[in-house]
Amino acid sequence: MLPAESKRGKLALGNQAIRGMSGKNLGMPAVFVAVTAVVLLALPSRAEEARVPIPSGCKELAERAGLPLTLTHGEAARAVAYLRIMSGHDPAVARCRLALHG
């Protein structure tokens, strides 16, 4: 067994490490690394991405939104997310959802 004094010292060290991980006590290097990672992930890559054609049931919506008839993977993901929040009462939205799901 460790003496009580050593246990208290290790406990204090552990608590200090936990406090260091909280948002209040993050040092400037940690914030810089986090911001840099977010910026790098948000930037488009310089490599040419493969473009895929949109389904024929979605062409009316694409024309209405001013989108090209081919999309990159990122553009397609954003379009699908936007399609999820669009009203299903619009027949063009219903056709596009049907084209994507079946």
C-alpha positions in Angstrom: 0.0 0.0 0.0 1.0 3.6 -0.7 1.2 6.0 2.2 -1.7 8.4 2.5 0.5 11.4 1.5 1.4 9.8 -1.8 -2.2 9.0 -2.6 -3.3 12.6 -2.0 -0.5 13.8 -4.2 -1.6 11.5 -7.0 -5.2 12.5 -6.6 -4.3 16.2 -6.7 -2.3 15.5 -9.9 -5.2 13.7 -11.5 -7.6 16.5 -10.6 -5.2 19.0 -12.0 -5.1 17.1 -15.3 -8.9 17.0 -15.5 -9.1 20.7 -14.8 -6.6 21.2 -17.6 -9.0 19.4 -20.1 -11.9 21.7 -19.3 -12.7 24.6 -21.6 -11.8 27.2 -19.0 -8.2 26.1 -18.6 -7.2 25.2 -22.1 -3.8 26.7 -23.0 -3.2 28.7 -26.1 -1.5 25.9 -28.0 -4.5 23.6 -27.5 -6.9 26.3 -28.8 -4.6 26.9 -31.8 -4.5 23.2 -32.7 -8.3 22.9 -32.5 -8.9 26.0 -34.6 -6.3 24.8 -37.2 -7.9 21.4 -37.4 -11.4 22.9 -38.0 -10.1 25.2 -40.7 -8.2 22.4 -42.5 -11.2 20.2 -42.4 -13.5 22.9 -43.7 -11.3 23.8 -46.7 -12.0 22.0 -49.9 -9.2 19.7 -51.1 -7.2 20.8 -54.1 -7.7 17.4 -55.8 -10.5 17.2 -58.4 -13.4 15.3 -56.9 -15.4 12.9 -58.9 -18.8 14.3 -59.9 -21.9 12.1 -60.0 -25.1 12.9 -61.9 -28.2 13.6 -59.9 -31.2 11.3 -60.3 -33.6 12.1 -63.0 -36.4 12.7 -60.4 -34.4 15.5 -58.9 -33.6 17.5 -62.1 -36.6 19.9 -61.6 -35.4 20.7 -58.1 -31.8 21.1 -59.2 -32.9 23.6 -62.0 -35.1 25.5 -59.5 -32.2 25.8 -57.1 -29.6 26.6 -59.8 -27.5 23.5 -59.1 -25.5 21.8 -61.8 -26.7 18.3 -63.0 -23.6 16.7 -61.5 -22.5 17.1 -57.9 -19.4 16.3 -55.9 -19.8 14.1 -52.8 -19.9 17.1 -50.5 -22.4 18.9 -52.6 -24.6 15.8 -52.8 -24.4 15.4 -49.0 -25.5 19.0 -48.5 -28.3 18.6 -51.1 -29.6 15.5 -49.4 -29.6 17.2 -46.0 -31.5 20.2 -47.5 -34.0 17.8 -49.1 -34.8 16.3 -45.7 -36.0 19.6 -44.4 -37.9 20.6 -47.5 -41.7 20.4 -47.4 -43.1 17.1 -48.7 -46.2 18.9 -50.0 -44.2 20.0 -53.1 -44.6 17.4 -55.8 -41.0 17.9 -57.0 -39.6 17.2 -53.5 -41.7 14.1 -53.3 -40.4 12.9 -56.7 -36.8 13.6 -55.7 -37.2 11.7 -52.4 -38.7 8.8 -54.2 -35.9 8.8 -56.8 -33.3 8.8 -54.0 -34.9 6.1 -51.9 -36.1 3.7 -54.4 
